[in-house]
C-alpha cells in the first residue's frame, strides 16, 4: 500500500464518519467534547470530584455515539469519562441543526 493509498483510505474513512454524524445528530440531546474525544448522548451525568487539592470531572453518558474513525461500532450504551482536563457539554437545539448535505 502506497502513502497515497493510505491517505485516500483515511480521507474516505473520515468522510464516512462525518456522513454518519450528519445522519445521527438529530437522534441525540447533548454534544460532549473532551480533549480526547467527541460524543453525542441522550443523558449526561456531570460531577466534579475532589482528589486532594485537585478537582476532576466524572462524566457518565447514556445512549451515546462516539466520534472515532477507527471504532467499528460507534453506538454505546454507557460511557464514563474521568479527566482533569476541560469537558464541554452542550444541549443540541434540534430545530437549529443544519448539517450540509453536499459532502
C-alpha positions in Angstrom: 0.0 0.0 0.0 1.4 3.4 -1.0 1.3 6.6 1.0 -1.2 7.9 -1.4 -3.4 4.8 -0.9 -3.2 5.3 2.8 -4.1 9.0 2.6 -7.1 8.1 0.3 -8.3 5.4 2.8 -8.1 7.8 5.7 -9.8 10.6 3.8 -12.7 8.2 2.8 -13.0 6.9 6.4 -13.2 10.5 7.8 -15.8 11.4 5.2 -17.8 8.4 6.1 -17.6 9.3 9.8 -18.8 12.8 9.0 -21.7 11.5 7.0 -22.7 9.1 9.9 -22.5 12.1 12.3 -24.7 14.1 10.0 -27.3 11.3 9.9 -27.3 10.6 13.7 -27.0 14.0 15.4 -30.8 14.5 15.4 -31.2 11.4 17.5 -29.3 12.9 20.4 -29.8 15.6 23.0 -26.3 16.6 24.1 -22.9 17.2 22.5 -19.9 16.4 24.8 -16.4 17.4 23.9 -13.2 16.4 25.8 -9.6 16.7 24.9 -9.5 13.2 23.6 -13.0 12.6 22.1 -16.3 14.0 20.8 -19.6 12.4 21.9 -23.3 12.6 21.3 -25.6 11.4 24.1 -29.1 11.5 25.3 -28.3 11.6 29.0 -25.3 13.3 30.8 -24.5 13.0 34.5 -21.7 15.5 35.2 -19.9 15.6 38.6 -16.9 17.5 39.9 -14.9 15.3 42.3 -12.0 16.1 44.6 -8.6 14.4 44.6 -6.7 16.1 47.4 -6.5 19.7 46.4 -7.2 19.0 42.7 -10.6 18.6 41.1 -11.5 16.3 38.3 -14.6 15.6 36.2 -16.5 12.4 36.3 -19.0 12.3 33.4 -21.3 9.5 32.7 -23.1 9.3 29.3 -26.1 7.1 28.5 -27.2 6.2 25.0 -24.1 7.6 23.3 -22.3 7.9 19.9 -18.5 8.3 19.8 -16.7 10.2 17.1 -13.9 7.8 16.4 -12.9 6.9 12.8 -11.3 3.6 13.8 -14.1 2.3 16.0 -16.2 -0.3 14.3 -19.3 0.3 16.4 -19.7 3.9 17.5 -23.0 3.4 19.3 -22.5 2.6 23.0 -24.9 2.2 25.9 -22.8 3.7 28.6 -19.6 5.8 28.7 -17.7 7.0 31.7 -15.2 9.9 31.3 -12.8 10.7 34.1 -10.5 13.6 33.4 -8.6 16.6 34.9 -9.0 18.4 31.5 -11.9 20.5 30.3 -15.2 18.9 29.4 -17.7 20.9 27.3 -21.4 19.8 27.4 -24.0 21.5 25.2 -27.6 20.8 24.7 -28.4 20.3 21.0 -31.0 22.7 19.7 -32.6 20.3 17.2 -34.5 22.9 15.2 -31.2 24.7 14.5 -29.3 21.7 13.1 -28.5 22.4 9.5 -25.7 20.0 8.6 -24.5 20.4 5.0 -25.6 17.5 2.7 -23.3 18.3 -0.2 -20.4 16.2 1.2 
